[in-house]
Amino acid sequence: MSLDHDDSTALLEQVNQALNAGNALRIQGGNTKALLGRHTSGEVLDTRSHRGIVSYDPTELVLSARAGTPLAEIEAALEAEGQMLPFEPPHFGAGATIGGAIASDLSGPRRPWSGSARDYVLGTRVITGHGKLLRFGGEVMKNVAGYDLSRLLAGSFGCLGVLAEVSLKVLPKPRTCVSLKLEMGAAEALCELAEWGQQPIPISAACHDGEHLHLRLEGGEGSVKSACQRLGGEHIDSGYWTQLREQQLPFFASTRPLWRLSVPNNTGLLDLPGQQLLDWAGAQRWLLSEAPAEDIRRVVSAAGGHATRYGPHDSPFQPLPALLLRYHQNLKKQLDPQGIFNPGRLYAEV
């Protein structure tokens, strides 16, 4: 029996009841991204009853699904057609949903080469803070009506509305995939990656664990084989990238606070206390450190980046400059005038 079910009417009714009563709502699906963001109170609005792939056309590379659809179900449907979500969204648990993947805008190891979750959003259906179920965008890239607003919802953590349905661009899986491990220091790895980035080497993932540089090569058989011969190194199981994406590597087993550092491409090593894992060819860095948040953010900001704390914290996301904070507050007021959707999840002031 199919579990597909359109529960948008019930979700809309719950939103309107909350608006009439002035009560806050805590929007969640599988709740696997609870480790990110501030704690928010309110009645739980559970999207998991609103599930199912609404449409999928492999020839057009477009898939539409309700927000509560399990991420694993979507990936299985794509796998059967030799296709994939190019941004490799992390699950962080068996209950992960496509709505949570888009609302958190988290991307896996392929991100620098293929783009983020936001880049693949074509359109959405959203329950707004005015108690309406509206459609934004479309199902083709050239349909730009409302396109920016749909993409704006990616990474909003449910603070701007209830994501009810999303249409995504998908891509064919690469024909060949090989993973390598090369022994070299972190500084040398960053230099090599900067140089390789200017050359036609089919790298789709690059991570340095402190001792070794791990690379994933994807593409045509000839180009991958040629790159392997040039780079050398030891062949490894490509399951490494799933472990990295899902934070299942030994590095993440530490009890020390975990930080995600986002820095510009070709940024050198950062002088920070603790242990680092360099992902995204150095553009994303995982840091285990007991250092004060202000110290970490000062170093990262000086490099042109920002730092996010995983786990319970009063200020998990990089504090916003006054002008940018005001823009966030104005946007929240426009889309969620009563402030009922995940209040304070991103910032205490929003």
C-alpha positions in Angstrom: 0.0 0.0 0.0 1.3 3.4 -1.0 2.1 5.8 1.9 1.8 8.8 -0.4 -0.7 11.3 1.0 -1.6 15.0 0.4 -2.1 16.4 3.9 -1.8 20.0 2.9 -5.3 20.8 4.0 -4.6 19.6 7.6 -1.3 21.5 7.7 -3.0 24.7 6.5 -5.7 24.3 9.1 -3.1 23.9 11.8 -1.3 27.1 10.6 -4.6 29.0 10.6 -5.5 27.8 14.1 -2.1 29.0 15.3 -2.6 32.4 13.7 -6.0 32.8 15.3 -4.6 31.8 18.7 -1.3 33.7 18.3 0.6 30.5 19.1 4.1 29.6 17.8 4.7 26.6 15.6 7.8 24.4 15.6 8.1 23.0 12.1 9.8 19.7 11.7 9.9 16.5 9.6 12.3 13.8 10.8 13.9 16.4 13.1 17.3 15.1 12.1 18.6 18.7 11.7 17.8 19.6 15.3 21.6 19.8 16.0 21.6 23.1 14.0 20.0 26.3 15.1 18.7 27.7 18.4 16.0 25.9 20.4 12.5 27.1 19.5 9.3 26.5 21.5 5.8 26.0 20.2 3.4 23.4 19.0 5.0 20.9 16.7 3.9 21.0 13.1 4.9 17.6 11.7 5.2 17.5 8.0 5.8 13.7 7.7 2.1 12.9 7.0 2.4 15.1 3.9 4.5 12.9 1.7 5.0 11.3 -1.7 6.7 12.0 -5.0 4.2 14.1 -6.9 5.9 13.9 -10.3 9.2 12.7 -11.7 10.2 12.9 -15.3 13.7 11.4 -15.8 13.9 12.7 -19.4 13.3 16.3 -18.2 15.5 15.8 -15.1 12.8 17.3 -12.8 11.3 15.8 -9.6 8.6 17.2 -7.4 7.8 15.9 -3.9 5.9 16.8 -0.8 8.0 18.1 2.0 7.5 15.0 4.3 8.8 12.6 1.7 11.7 10.6 3.1 15.0 11.6 1.5 15.9 7.9 1.2 12.8 7.3 -0.9 13.6 10.1 -3.3 17.2 8.9 -3.7 16.0 5.4 -4.4 13.7 6.6 -7.1 16.5 8.6 -8.7 18.9 5.7 -8.4 16.6 3.4 -10.3 16.9 5.9 -13.2 20.6 6.4 -12.9 20.1 9.9 -11.5 20.9 11.8 -8.3 20.5 14.9 -6.2 23.8 16.6 -7.2 24.1 18.4 -3.9 24.3 15.2 -1.8 22.2 16.3 1.1 23.2 14.8 4.5 20.6 12.8 6.3 21.9 12.8 9.9 19.3 10.0 10.6 16.9 7.6 9.0 14.0 10.0 9.2 15.4 12.8 7.1 12.9 14.4 4.7 13.3 16.4 1.5 11.7 19.4 3.2 14.3 19.3 5.9 17.1 19.0 3.3 15.9 22.1 1.5 15.0 24.1 4.6 18.5 23.5 6.0 20.2 24.0 2.7 23.0 21.5 3.7 25.1 20.0 0.9 27.6 17.2 0.8 31.1 16.8 -0.6 30.2 17.6 -4.2 29.1 21.1 -3.3 32.0 23.2 -4.7 31.8 21.4 -8.1 28.0 21.0 -8.5 26.4 23.7 -6.4 24.2 23.9 -3.3 20.7 22.6 -2.6 19.4 26.1 -3.2 20.8 26.0 -6.8 18.6 23.1 -7.7 15.3 24.4 -6.4 12.9 25.2 -9.3 9.7 25.9 -7.4 7.9 25.4 -4.2 4.4 25.3 -2.6 4.4 27.1 0.7 2.0 27.8 3.6 2.6 31.5 4.4 2.2 33.5 7.6 -1.0 34.9 6.0 -2.6 31.4 6.2 -2.4 30.8 2.4 -1.0 27.9 0.4 0.8 29.4 -2.5 2.9 28.2 -5.4 6.2 29.9 -6.3 8.4 29.2 -9.3 7.8 26.3 -11.7 9.2 23.1 -12.9 11.6 24.3 -15.6 14.8 26.4 -15.2 13.5 29.1 -17.6 10.4 29.8 -15.5 11.6 32.6 -13.3 8.3 33.8 -11.8 8.9 33.6 -8.1 12.1 31.8 -8.6 14.1 33.8 -6.1 11.5 33.4 -3.4 11.6 29.7 -3.8 15.3 29.6 -3.4 15.1 32.0 -0.5 13.3 29.3 1.5 16.4 27.1 1.2 18.3 27.6 4.4 15.5 29.5 6.1 15.0 26.7 8.6 11.3 27.1 8.5 11.4 30.7 9.7 9.6 32.1 6.6 6.9 29.5 6.0 5.9 25.9 5.9 7.5 24.2 2.9 4.8 22.0 1.5 6.2 20.8 -1.8 9.4 21.3 -3.7 10.4 20.9 -7.4 14.1 20.1 -8.0 16.5 19.8 -10.9 18.2 16.4 -10.8 21.2 15.1 -12.8 22.5 11.8 -14.2 25.0 9.9 -12.1 28.6 10.0 -13.4 29.5 7.1 -15.5 32.7 6.4 -13.6 33.7 7.1 -9.9 37.0 6.4 -8.3 38.3 7.5 -4.9 41.9 8.0 -4.0 44.0 8.6 -0.9 47.3 10.6 -1.1 49.8 11.0 1.7 50.6 14.8 2.1 50.3 17.6 4.7 47.4 19.9 4.8 49.3 23.0 3.6 50.6 21.1 0.6 47.1 19.7 -0.1 45.6 23.2 -0.2 48.3 24.3 -2.7 47.8 21.3 -4.9 44.0 21.7 -4.9 44.3 25.3 -5.8 46.5 24.3 -8.8 44.3 21.4 -9.8 41.3 23.6 -9.7 42.7 25.5 -12.7 43.1 22.3 -14.7 40.6 19.8 -16.3 40.8 17.2 -13.6 37.4 15.6 -12.8 37.5 16.1 -9.0 34.1 16.0 -7.3 35.2 15.8 -3.7 38.3 16.6 -1.8 39.0 16.2 2.0 42.1 16.3 4.1 42.0 14.6 7.4 45.3 15.8 8.9 47.5 13.2 7.3 45.9 12.2 3.9 44.2 14.0 1.1 41.1 12.1 -0.1 39.9 12.7 -3.6 36.9 11.6 -5.6 37.1 11.6 -9.4 33.9 11.4 -11.5 33.1 11.5 -15.1 33.9 9.6 -18.3 36.0 6.5 -18.0 38.9 8.0 -20.0 39.2 11.2 -18.1 38.9 9.5 -14.7 41.5 6.9 -15.7 43.9 9.6 -17.0 43.5 11.6 -13.8 44.2 8.5 -11.6 47.4 7.8 -13.5 48.5 11.4 -13.1 47.7 11.8 -9.4 48.7 8.3 -8.2 47.8 7.4 -4.6 45.9 4.5 -3.1 42.4 3.5 -4.3 39.8 3.6 -1.5 36.2 2.7 -1.0 33.9 5.5 -2.2 31.8 4.9 0.9 34.2 7.3 2.6 32.2 10.3 1.2 29.0 9.0 2.7 30.7 8.7 6.1 32.0 12.3 5.7 28.7 13.6 4.6 26.9 11.9 7.5 29.5 12.9 10.1 30.3 9.3 10.7 34.1 9.5 10.4 36.1 8.9 13.6 36.8 12.7 13.6 33.2 13.4 14.5 33.1 11.1 17.5 34.7 13.6 19.7 32.9 15.2 22.6 34.5 18.6 21.9 32.3 21.3 20.4 31.9 21.0 16.6 32.2 24.0 14.3 31.6 24.4 10.6 33.9 27.0 9.1 33.0 28.4 5.7 35.9 30.3 4.0 36.7 31.5 0.5 38.4 29.2 -2.0 42.2 29.0 -1.7 42.3 30.2 1.9 45.4 29.0 3.7 45.5 27.2 7.0 43.8 29.0 9.9 45.6 29.4 13.2 42.9 27.9 15.5 43.2 25.7 18.6 41.8 22.2 18.1 41.6 19.7 15.4 40.5 20.4 11.8 39.1 18.4 8.9 39.3 20.2 5.5 36.3 19.5 3.3 35.2 21.1 -0.1 38.9 21.4 -1.2 39.4 23.7 1.9 36.3 25.9 1.5 34.5 24.1 4.3 36.4 23.1 7.5 35.2 21.2 10.4 36.8 22.3 13.7 36.8 20.5 17.1 37.7 23.1 19.7 37.0 24.3 23.2 38.0 27.9 22.2 35.5 30.7 22.9 33.1 31.4 20.0 34.3 35.0 19.7 37.9 33.9 19.2 37.0 31.3 16.5 34.7 33.8 14.7 37.3 36.5 14.8 39.9 34.4 13.0 37.4 33.1 10.5 35.9 36.5 9.8 39.4 37.9 9.2 39.8 35.3 6.4 36.5 36.4 4.9 34.4 33.5 6.2 31.9 32.6 8.9 31.6 30.0 11.6 28.5 27.9 12.6 28.3 25.9 15.8 26.7 22.5 15.8 24.8 21.4 18.9 23.2 23.5 21.6 24.3 27.1 21.6 22.8 30.6 22.1 24.3 31.9 18.9 25.0 28.9 16.6 25.0 31.0 13.4 27.4 33.9 12.7 25.9 37.1 14.2 24.7 39.4 11.5 25.8 43.0 11.0 23.0 45.5 12.0 21.9 46.3 8.4 21.7 42.7 7.4 19.8 41.8 10.6 17.3 44.5 9.7 16.8 43.0 6.3 16.1 39.6 7.9 13.7 41.1 10.3 11.8 43.0 7.6 11.6 39.8 5.4 10.3 37.8 8.4 7.6 40.5 9.0 6.5 40.4 5.3 6.2 36.6 5.1 5.4 35.7 8.7 3.8 38.9 10.2 2.8 37.3 13.5 6.1 35.6 13.9 4.7 32.1 14.5 7.1 30.0 12.3 10.1 28.7 14.2 10.6 32.0 16.1 14.3 32.6 17.0 15.5 29.4 15.3 18.1 31.3 13.3 18.6 34.4 15.5 17.1 35.5 18.7 16.1 38.8 17.1 14.2 37.1 14.2 
